[in-house]
Amino acid sequence: MNNKLINPVWHSLNETHKKFAINYDGVQFYDPEICPFGAFSDISKTANALNEYAKLTDSFFLVTENETPIFDDRFVSLDRKIDGCQMVLQSLIEVDITENIVPLTNEHINEIYNLVWLVMPGYFKKRTFEMGDFFGIFKDNKLVSITGQRMQTNDFVEISAVVTHPEYTRRGYAKQLTTHVTKEIIKDNKHPILHTTKGNSAIPLYEKLGYKLTRDMNWWHFNRK
């Protein structure tokens, strides 16, 4: 599994999410309507692949552990590199689940999308919901906290979209939802992982749930010119 974790986007698109893959000879991306992420096995191929993928979407990411992608600045521009990190569950630390956690369905897509874009604007698509299972907590007749699944292989599932409405934070919702989704992944005999930005204030929370920082995992954000 460790070899797959070095390049999680690539292996997700080779396995569980193969149906979402767009391939460019050593570089592959998710369908941009699902998730604007890509990865490569051959860095010499990235420039041409970025040019081709940019015809489909005007903003996207390549995800790497430590490689710097080659790109053609005539057609795409590097907006920024997001310094991220990968965390892998070592041993689940139990948390009391006191809230009613609800499996989310297609009926909730607009609510999920609006909540994610309120808290973490910039990458989530409505069809990102198709990547895995999502769960939420409702208060005052509205969805106020969610956690879902994103990248997946035969061995691991990534926890993602851990967001809570700003008016409902500090109530333990993210902790309970992350614990719940972690258990759901374990039930499927897969290993839970997650990604976040370096220095994120949520890292201590994840560590208290049994996750451990394992490696850098960086998001190179490109725009079409």
N, C-alpha and C positions, 0 to 999 in steps of 0.2 A: 504493500500500500504506500510506503514512503516514496517510492519512485513516482507514483501518481500524484502525490501531494506536492511534489516539486513543480508540477505543471498541471494544476487542477482543471483549468478550462479545457485544455487540449484533451485530457483523458475523459472528461465529462462528455465532450462532443464525439469521442470515439466509442463511448459505451451508452449509458442511460439516455443521454440527450442527442444521440446520433441523428434522430429525425429532425433536429433543429439546425444541423450543421451546414455551413456553406464553406466549401473547400477551395483553396487556391494553391495547390502544389507545395505542400509543406507548411502552409498557414491555414488556419480555419477559424471561422467566426460563427457565433450564433446568428440565426435569422434576426435582423435588427428589430423586428416587431416583437421579438421575445426578450432579447437582452443584447445590448451593444458591446459584447465582450468577444475578444479573440485571443488566440495564442498560436505559438509556432514551434515546430521541431527543427526548422532550418532557418536561421536568422538571415541568410543571404536572400531569402525569398520574400522578406517582409515588405520591402519597398513597393514591389509590384502588387502584392496582395492588398496593401493599404490603399493604393490608387484605385483598385477594382472595387473594394468594399465601400469606399467613399462615394461611389456612384449610387449606392443604395441608401446611405444615411449620411447626414452631415456632421455627426458627432459620435465618437466611439472610443473604445479602450483596447489596448493590448495589455495582457497581464503576464508578468514575468517575475521570477524570483530575483535575479540580479542582472540579467542581460539588458542591454540597451538596444531597442529596435532600430533598424536602418529604415529611413523614410525619404521620400522624394519631396523636397520642399517646394517644388513647382506646383504640386497638386494637393498636398496636405500640410498642415502646420501642427506642431506639437504645442498644445495649450499648456500642459503642466504634467508633472509626474506626482502622483499621490503616493506618499510613502506609507505603505501598508504592512501588515503583518498577519501571519497565520497562527491560529490557535487550534489545538487538537485536544479532545477530551482525554484525560488520563484516567480519572476515576470519578464517577458521578457522585456529587455530594448532595444528599437529599434536601429538598426544600418543601415546606408545607404548601400545598395547593389549596388556597382558601377561596379563590375566585372561580366563577363559572366560565370555563374556557370552551369556546365554541368553534367547531370546524367551520371554516369559511367556504362558501360556494360561489358559483358564477354570479349569483344575485348580489354578492358583496363587492364585485370587482371595482366599481366606481368609488365606493367608500375606502377600499384598500388603497387605490391609486391616489385619491385625494389626501389621505392621511400620510402616506409615504412622501408625497411631494411637499406637504406642509413641513415635515420634519427634516427630510433628506432629499431636497430637490436635485434633479439632474440626470438620473439614469433609469429609474423604474418605469417600465412600460405596463400597459394594462395586461398584455399577454405574458408578462413575467409570471403571472399567477399560474401559468401552465407548467412551470418548471418543477413544482412540487406541492406539498400540502401546506396550507396556511391556517393559522388559528388566531382567534381574537377574543378580546374582552369587551363587552358592551356595558356602558353606563349611561344613564339618562337617555336611553333609547338611541344611542349612537355608538359607533365603533370607536374606541378610544385607545386601544393598544393591540398590536399585532406582532406575530413572529411567523416566519415561513421558511421554506426550503428553496435552495437555488441550485448550485452545481451538484451533480450526482454522478457517481460511478457505481460499479458493482461492489465497491468496498466502502465508500464513504458518502455522506450527504452533508452538504454545507447548510448551516443555519444562517438565515439572512433576514433583512427587513425587520430588525428588532426596533420598533418605533412605538412611541407613546405620545399622545397629544399633549402639548405643553401644559394644558390646564389640568392634566391628570397624572403628572409625574410624581415620583417619591412615594408611591403607594405599593411598590413591589410587583407591579404588573409585568414588567420586563423580566424580572427574575423568575416569576412563576411560568410565564410563557416560554422562556428559554428552557427551563427545566422540563416542561411538558413536551416540547418539540424534541429535545434531546432524548427523552424516553421513547418517543414514537420512532425515532431513528434506530435506537437500540433494539426495539421490538422487531424491526425489519432485518436484524442481524447485520447492520452497517455501522460504521464508525462516525460519530458526529465531529464536525470541524466548523470553524467559522473564520471570517476575515474581518479585520477592522483597520483603522488608521493608527499609526504609531502615536502613542501618548493619549489615545482616546480615554476619556474618563470612565468608559464602560469596562475597560480591561480588568480592573480589580473585581468587578461584579462577576465576570466570566471566570476569573481565577477562583473565586469563592464557590463556584458551581463545579469546579474540577477541571477546567480547561487550562492548558499551559501554552505559553508562547513558544513557537517552534522555529519559525523562519520569517524572513522578509518576504513580502508578496506585494509587488508594486503595480499600480495601475497607470499606464501611460495614456493620457487623454489626447486624442487627435481631433482636429476639425478639418472638414473639407474646405479647400480654398475656393 
